[in-house]
Amino acid sequence: MNTLDDLDRRLIAVLRQDGRAPLSKLATILGVARGTVQARLDRLIESGAVLGFTIRMRQDQEPHVIRAVMMIEVTGKSTAAVIRSLHRISELHALHSTNGAWDLVAEIRADSLQDFDRVLREVRMTDGVLNSETSILLSSV
């Protein structure tokens, strides 16, 4: 699926809030027939636009988890190799390419300060990583 129309985007927005919403509820919220919702959802999944459904937990239910954002500068043309290496670090929950001074942004989730420290060392020791800056996320506002 190359482009999403307004109904696709609205369906995805509703599912982001409640991924377990029944088709009938989705249809009511979107103002369309249940069959329309089913067909759209099937098409979004089949096309790969929707990769799956997940659970979101309240942050206060995981008070021990250390969350951070790390900006990463890569040397020369080594971005692809760095990305492959970083994908092996399980605590990196997401990795994004970006523009500006930093080449990549990583979302880190670690169970302890020791794990967090190890992740920082692993990223910084990765061949092709020139520089990094990390900010621990203290609370969501």
N, C-alpha and C positions, 0 to 999 in steps of 0.2 A: 504494500500500500504506500503510494508515494505521498499523498496528501490526506490530511484529516479535514473533514468538514466540521461545521459548527456542532452538529449533533454528536459526532465522534468526540470532539473536545469536551463537550458538556458531560457525556457519558463517562469519559476518563476522569474528569474532575469529581464527579459524584463517587466513582469507585475509589478514588484516592482517599476520600473521607470515610467510606464504608465499603471495603472490598467484599464484604459478606452480604451486602444488600440483595434481597431476592429480586428476580426480574420484574415482578409486579410492582414493587416499590420503585425500582429504577424507571419503569414505564410511567408511573404516576408523576414522579419528580420531573421527568423530561417531557411529559405531555404527549407521549406517543404510545403505540400499541406494544404489548408485551412481545409479540413476534418480531417487531421492528428492533427492539432492544436485543433479543436473542440473535437475530441475524447480524446486527452491527457488532456485537461482542464476538460472535464466531468469526466474522471477517477480520476483526482487529487481532484476534489470537492467531488465526491462520496466516495472516500476512506478516506476523512478527512484530507488529506495532505494539502489541501488549505481550510481554514476555511471561507474565505470571502474576500471581497475587501473593501478597505477603502480609505479615502482621507488623503493626507498629506498637511499640510499648511506650508507656509514659516514662519519661526520664527518671522520675522519682522512684520507679520500680526497679531501677538498676543503679542505685546510688554508688556502687563500687566501680562502675565502668568509667574509665578515663577517656574522654572524647577530645579530639584535637583536629586542627586543620594544619596541614604542612604544605608550604609552598616550596617547589623544587626547581632549581635551575639546572639545566642539562648542558653538557659540553657538546659543541659542534653538531654533528648529524647523528648523535647516538640516542635520540629519543626513542626509537622503536625498541632498541635493545634494553634501554632503561625500563620502559613500560613492561616488557616481558619479565624482567627481573623483579620489578615491584609487584607484579600480579602474584608472585609466589609468597608474598608476605600476607598471611591470613588476617592480620589486624588492620590492613588497609581495606576498608569497606567500600571505598569508591576512589577512582582515580580519574581526574579530568584534565584534558589539555586546556590551555588558556593562552591569552595574549598578554603582552606587557613584559615586565621584568622577569616574571616567573614563567616557566614552561609547563609545569604540571601542578595540580593541586590534589593532595591526597586527604581523604577523610580517615582518621585513625580512631579505632576503638580498642582499648587495652584493659585487661582485667586488674592490673596492678601497676604501680609505678615502676617495678622491675621490668615488667613486660613492655611498658611504654618506653623505658630507657633502651631496652634491647631493640625495639622497632626503630627508634631514632638512629641508633648505631647502624642497623642493617641498611636503612635507606641511605645514610651518609656514606657508607662504605661501598655502595653499589657503584660499579664502574660506569662512568659517564655522568654521575651526579657531581656537579661543581659546587653547589651551595644550596642551603635550605633554611627556612625560617618556620618555626612551629608556634602555634598559639593553642593553648588548652582552652576548651570551651567550658566556662564555669556554670552558666545557667542560660536557659532560653527565656527571652523576654518578649 
